[in-house]
Amino acid sequence: MIKILARIFIRNSQNFSDSEVRSKYGVLCGAVGIFFNFLLFSSKLVAGIFFSSVAVIADAFNNLSDAATSLIQLLGFKLSLKEPDAEHPFGHGRIEYIAGLIISFIILLMGFELFRTSLFSIFPRLADFNFFDSHSSSEFSGNAPADVDSSFGLLFVLAGSIAVKFYMFVYNFLIAKKIDSASMRAAAKDSLSDTFSTFVVIISVLLSPLTDFPIDALAGCVVSCFILYTGFDSARETVALLLGKAPSEELVDRIEEELLKHPPITAMHDLIVHDYGPGRRMISLHAEVPGDDDIFELHEAIDGAESAIARKIGCSVVIHMDPVDVNDPHLAEIKSFLSDLISRIDSALTVHDVRIVGGYKKGSLLFDVVKPFGLDIVDGELKKMISSAVRKSYPQLRCLITVESPFLR
């Protein structure tokens, strides 16, 4: 269905790297999600009221919240396409992340309200306590759970819901992978969670007539817990993107692979990726080049690498050129010594920008050490450990060490 609609409404629908095509896929999937979720809400609400099932009504309102999240997803994609302006020179791509955060809050609120409603159905007296709002959000609050008539019609509605939600999971997952959308990945996870929660409701409908235990209301609590978990998980992912989530190793490897295609570049470090929304990345890195090569040829190689990375990955790139001495055997020996030294302290430590100022016999040894997050050594202590070891092997050199956080590499 999505493929057919994409061919009709999206020009160049296979060009997933294009920001306009990407946005149209988000809008299309959001519109389809609104239609399916509202259809499921209506059918489950009618079935739940008719058959007096708290769990089915809870599942219906879960679908209503999903319809609202699809609407916000649609608006987020539309607004994120707004062109950069004087106040927002990097564009408005993060609106998609903000929309995802709003979606997460709606899911959490709905999950809490439905959990409270189901809990009231199990323990009606809880509604009398002050720490709950005495005005229940549901007609079922404060009443004993009703018996559930496990008719074929109710089971048919729920089974159909599972089929629809699984289809929604499939198309959200596949499109999210193609356009690299965090909000659509969250929608896919939510749809998959809904298939499981609806299955729980089916079990409750089948078991309720066999016992006096309020299985139906208990299933409503379980469904609510799934909603809360999905909301929390989506909020965590979206907040990570807004705060500055580290890019994937796959992206880092692609950047390094493309960079090293441009000789005489030999290595990179201090790679930083700023994410201003899908398709709006700013990348900076340091590229090591032989210090004795022609400066104009080096500059040409750096420009070529910037253009190639920007074209292949879809980002803005700034590369700082780091000239290194590749012909000095003394410096090569010291580099090898330092690499072995810091690996004995911690295998995750790395060293770069090793250089000697003032001559090998009586000069300063300068280098940067990247300390991984979580390493239980303060910067000052780490510097002392390294300086002490260097002095024993190279007493003529004075260490000047800079300890860096691991942006990436």
Sequence and secondary structure as in RCSB ss.txt:
>XXXX:A:sequence
MIKILARIFIRNSQNFSDSEVRSKYGVLCGAVGIFFNFLLFSSKLVAGIFFSSVAVIADAFNNLSDAATSLIQLL
GFKLSLKEPDAEHPFGHGRIEYIAGLIISFIILLMGFELFRTSLFSIFPRLADFNFFDSHSSSEFSGNAPADVDS
SFGLLFVLAGSIAVKFYMFVYNFLIAKKIDSASMRAAAKDSLSDTFSTFVVIISVLLSPLTDFPIDALAGCVVSC
FILYTGFDSARETVALLLGKAPSEELVDRIEEELLKHPPITAMHDLIVHDYGPGRRMISLHAEVPGDDDIFELHE
AIDGAESAIARKIGCSVVIHMDPVDVNDPHLAEIKSFLSDLISRIDSALTVHDVRIVGGYKKGSLLFDVVKPFGL
DIVDGELKKMISSAVRKSYPQLRCLITVESPFLR
>XXXX:A:secstr
 HHHHHHHH TTTT TTSHHHHHHHHHHHHHHHHHHHHHHHHHHHHHHHHTT HHHHHHHHHHHHHHHHHHHHHH
HHHHHT    SS TT STTHHHHHHHHHHHHHHHHHHHHHHHHHHHH GGGGGSTTS SS SSTTTTS       
 HHHHHHHHHHHHHHHHHHHHHHHHHHHHT HHHHHHHHHHHHHHHHHHHHHHHHHHGGG SS HHHHHHHHHHH
HHHHHHHHHHHHHHHHHH     HHHHHHHHHHHTTSTT  EEEEEEEEESSTT EEEEEEEEEETTS HHHHHH
HHHHHHHHHHHHHTEEEEEEEEEE SS HHHHHHHHHHHHHHHHH TT EEEEEEEES SSSEEEEEEEE  TT 
   HHHHHHHHHHHHHHH TTEEEEEEEE  S  
